[in-house]
Amino acid sequence: PQNKFTGKVASEKKDAGQGVSYDERATLSGADYVEAAAFDQKDKVMKSCLETIRSCLLTVMLMCFFVLTAWAMRQMAGITDTNGNLKSLPAGRKYIRLEEPSTRQVVTSVTSFPREEEGQAEDDVESLFVANASDAAAAEERNHELREEEYGIVVKSKNLVFTAAGNHNKLLENWVGPDQNYDIFLVYYGEDEDQFDAYRKSCRWAIQNKGAKIQNFYQTIYEQRLELFNASEYIFILDDDIFFDRGVQDINFMFEVARKYSLKLSMPAFHPNVSRISWKITAADYTPNLLLRYTSIVEWNAAMVEREAMRRTMEMYHGDIIGWGSPHLAICANGEGNQTAYAVVHAVKAINPPGRAQNGGTRELSLIKSYKNRSAVWDGIAREKNCTSQVRRFNYKSVYADESGR
């Protein structure tokens, strides 16, 4: 009875042009069996073709989705127009520009930095797009516009020179030049618009703000521009009137020595006959081939500070410190007694001019409200933070240069 029933079903399916299973086909005979087998084979081929077409369509749809997503991201980032061409950098976004000596690259903030070999960039600063040299050259023309805070931070190198400047200095002729391997961030606390304009044209960044050098660094860099802080391996904090014997060449060399010897804090030596010498250990030693001498402390009128050493110092910083106490705070933050971490670089010599009041002028630092009691202010802060108020000043071992002078 089962065979009869199956055979009836198979015959009805065959007559209706439907597929017949293998078991059902076995109940047929002769021409009916051959016809049912041929129909079943045709049905399998048709199903296989449909599956292939479906897979191809799905692949095309996924490819279109990824292409459109990438296009939309570039449009939202404001980098390219509808034709894929690089647009001018729009306002309201953060920018970080990297310019390596050999390949100048523009990087725009969105996701992650390019690999180290592509831009020598910090991993913790965000970026999306690296343009070619011509794009970087075009962006250079917009440099002054990008300095304003709403545009974010532009970084040329991992070396930063920071100063708070007034109207009486020679820094533009001494610190600025085509061979400099550092950026200059200048805070102008004066009111002469012509002077400020001259700073803006020559320094990478120039902004206006009142206050002392260390106060301005904490506020304008550490608090407001942490991207720039993190992108700078070494920070050279200079009084605006420090004058180097060889200008840009000396400043470049200071960064080189700091890296080579892994110095946390260092400074140039001061010519004793023409400089204000607060500590004898900072006076220039003219011994031939003397490169540097490790010391217990360095002054902060010309302090080269490694980034993490600066971070530790800023974490302990108190807003009432305007200069007096800064060197001792830095040692407190980074450890006393380290005999290879701090140094005076005697191969680099500079002039630290005497107080301007001695030359008939007014020392601009004296215009700050807490200037007169700055010593007492530091003593109170030192007690609060358990720091040595006055770190003893003495030398450790000396390092001599080889025949090349390095």
Secondary structure by P-SEA (a helix, b strand, c coil): caaaaaaaaaaaaaaacccccaaaaaaccaaaaaaaaaaaaaaaaaaaaaaaaaaaaaaaaaaaaaaaaaaaaaaaacccccccccccccccbbbbbbbcccbbbbbbccccccccccccccccbbbcccccaaaaaaaaaaccccccccccccccccbbbbbbcccccccccccccccccbbbbbbbccccaaaaaaaaacccbbbbbbccaaaaaacccccccaaaaaaccbbbbbccccccccaaaaaaaaaaaaaaacccccbbbcccccccccccccccccccccccccccccccccccccaaaaaaaaaaccccccccaaaaaaaaaccccccccccccccbbbbbccccccccccccccccccccaaaaaaaaaaaaacccccccccccbbbbbccccc
